Amino acid sequence: MNLDNLPSLKETLKKYELWPDKRYGQNFLLDQNITDKIARMAGPFAGFTVIEIGPGPGGLTRSLLKEGAEKVIAIELDTRCLAALQELEEAAEGHLQVISEDALKVNCAELGEAPRKIVANLPYNVATPLLINWLKDIHGFESLTLMFQKEVADRMMAGPRTSAYGRLSVITQKCAFVGHMFDLPPEAFYPAPKVTSSVVQLKARPGVITPEYWQAFEFVVKVAFAQRRKMLRSNLRDLQLKDLGAVLASIGIEPTSRAEELSVADYSALTDIYISENS
């Protein structure tokens, strides 16, 4: 690879007239010390296909390649970035493949050769839908090292009986172990967002979740959190269980409880019963 002769990221922005576009939720991370840190935390990369979403001018992409990624597949929707990424692709000498596509429409669990890792500074406007898509296929990845708005990261990691605990917390923790890596202040980005960002790493929990179970689990959690202030005996009526009171009692849940009081294990038990009554 011949990355040393590339222009700096700031020079790249000027050369290709790349200015962050709100339509794509772009906030470019130009500090190579920070992108290098993310790459080190996501590594090692030997033997892995590394998938990056929204590379923009290619700052994190450069760090992934420098850290030893043998194959990086970068998915970029913004066609304005493609010329800059082509320059990087040529310098990477076969170690980088750029795909011009909407990441929401790409099955990342089938990209390249297994094993796979995803490493990305996610566009804020599609970060949560992307995460949900990947959680459905979590066993297709060795790890996900991702940057979110801190508020979203906090929700992913929140525990029961906290204000941040909700549908995203339950679904994420059902599928994955989530670890907080570090936070980044707004001034680390161009342009500076109004919020702090967090880098988190997710790894799959043991046990395969079938598409049928995932659909049922998502539905149970959605119904439970539909109206947070209401008691479960009211919210869970939409599940149409034969005897809701008896069901809740069988798994040790008071009917006067609210959705944020239930653990992930409680939701798993509730889903098992829902499936058994509808099979």
N, C-alpha and C positions, 0 to 999 in steps of 0.2 A: 504493500500500500504506500501511497505517496501523499499523505495528508498534510505534511509540513508546508507544502507550497501553496496551500489553499489560502485565499484571502480571509481576514478575520471575519467574525460574524457581523460586526458593524459595517465592514466594507462590503460584505455580501448583501446586506440589506440595501445599501446605497446602490450597488452595482445593478441589482435586479429590481430596484424600486419596490421592495417588499415592506409594506407598512401593515401592521396588524389590522385585521378586519373584524369588526364586531359580529358580522354575520356568522363567522366561524368560531366565535368565542376565543379568539386568539390573544394570548399574552406571551410574547416570546421570552424565553429564558436564555440570556446571552452570556452569562457568567460561566466560563468553562470550568472554573473551580467547583461550582455547584453541580454542573452536569457530570463532571468527573466523579464527584462524590456519589451521585445517584447511581452511576454505572458501576462503581465499586461495590455498592451495597446490593445491587441486583446480580452481580457476578457470583461465581466464575461462569464464563460463557463457553468454555471449550466443549464441543460436542452438541451445543444447543442451537436451535433456530431462535433468533431473537426478533420479536415483532414489536415495532414502534408505531404508535398512532399519532398522527398530526405532527410530523417532524418540523414543519415550518421551514426555516432557513437551515436546519440541520445541526443545531448545537448539540443536542443530546445524542444525535446520530454519530457525530464525530467522537464523542466520549465513549460510546458503545464500541466503536471500531478500535479506538485506542486501547480499550480495556481488554481486547482480545476476542471480540465477537467474530466468529468465522463466517456467519451468515446473518445479516440483518435484512428483514423485510419491513420497509417503511410504507405506511399507507397514508396518503395525503389527498384530501378532497380539493384543496385550494390549488387550482391550476397555475396560479401566479408563482407558486413556490417550485414548480417542476424544473425550471431552468437551473436554479441554484442547486437543487437536489441532483440533477443530472451531472453537474460539475463534480459534486461529491461522489456520485456513483462511479464516475470515470476514475477518480483518484483512489477509490476503494478497491479497484482492480478485481472485481468479481465477488467481493464480500458484501455488497449492498445491492438490493433489488428494490426499486421504487414502484409502488402500485398507485395509480391515480384512480381512487375509488372512495366511496362513502363507507367508512369503517362499520357503520351500523348494518350494512348489507353484506359484509364479508364474514365468513365463518373462519375465525382466526384459529380454531382448534384443528383445522385441516390445512393450514398454510405451512409450506415447507415440510421438512422432516422432523419427526419427534426425536427427542424431547424438545419442548418449546418453553420460552419465557416471554412474557410481555413486559415491556418497560416503556412508560409513556408519561409525558406531561400532558394530561388530557384536556382537550377543549372543554371549558366549563359548561357549555350549553348542551353537551351530549355525554358528559362523564357518567352520570347515573345509568342511563339506558345502556351504555357500553358495558358497564360493570355487570348489570343484570344479565346481559347476553353471555358474558364470559362465565358467570357463576353457574349457568346452566350446563356448561361444558368444563367445569373447573378441573376435572381430572385429565383434560387435554393439555394442561399447563403445569410445569414444575413450580412456577411462581408467577405472581403478578406484582410488579413494583410500579406503583401509580401515584400520580400527584392529583389531588383534589383540592377544592376549597376546604379549609379547615372545618367548617360547619358540617360538610358532607362526611369528612373523615371521622369526625366526632360521632356522628349518627351511626356510622358503620360499626364503631367500637363500643357504643353505649350499652350499659347494662340495664336490667329491669328496674323499675321505680325511679327512673331519671327522666328529665324532660326531653333529652335527645333520643331516647329509646323509642323505636317505632318500626314500621314495616321494613325499612332498609336494614336496621340493626338485626332483626330476626332472620331475614333472608340471607344476609351476608354471613352471619355467624353459624347458620345451619350448614352452609357449604364450606366455609373456610376458616382457618385461623388467621386473625388479622393482627399485624404488629405495626405500631407507630414508629417511623424511622426518625423524622425530624420535620420541623416547621420552617417555612420561608416567609419573610416579610414581604409586603407589597412591592417595596422598592427593588426587589431582586428581579422584577419583570419589566418588560417594555411592551405596552405602557403599564404603569403600576395599577393593578386592580385595587378595589376598595376593601379587599379582604385578605387575610392571611391564608397561606396554602400549606398543605401537609402532604408529606410523602409517606405512604403506607405500603406494606408488603403483605400479600395474601398467599396462603398455601392451602391446598385442598385438605379437607378432613377425610379420614378413612370412610369407606363405604360409598357405593355408587348410588346416585339418585336418578331413578328412571324419569323419563319425560312425564309419565302419568303421575308419579308421586310429586314431581315438581309442580305440575299444574294444580294438583289438589292442595299442596302446601301453600302455594301463592294465594289461592282462593281463600283458604281458612284465615290466613294472616290478614288479607285485605278486608275480609268481613269483620274481623275482630277490631281492626283499627279504623273502621269506617267512620265512627264517631267516638273519639277518644274519651269524651267525658261521660259517655253512657256506660252502664254496667254490661257485663258480658251476656247476661241472660237476655238482654235486649238486642245487642248487636248480633249474637250468634243465631238468632232465629232464622236468618237467611240460609243457614246450613241445613235446615229442615231435618234435624236429627229426631229420632223417635221420642226420646225422653231426655231433653237437654239437661235438666237438673241432675238426673242419674248419671249422665255422661260426665258432667263436670265433677260430681262427687267421686266418681270412680278414679279420677286422676288427681284428686285432692285440690280441686279449684272451687272456691266459693263463687256462687252465681252472682254475688254482688261485687266481685272483683272487676277491675278494668283492664283493658288490653295491655297497658304498660306494666302490669304487675306479673304477667306470665313470663316464664323463662322460655328459651328456645326449646328445651326438652318438653315443656308443657304443650307448646304448639305442635311438636312432633307427635306427642301422644294423641292430641286432639285430631290431627290429620289422619293418624292410623284408624281411629274410630270412624271418622267421616268416610274414609275409603271403604272400610268394611261394611258400612251401612249402604253404600252406593255401588257395591260390586255385584 
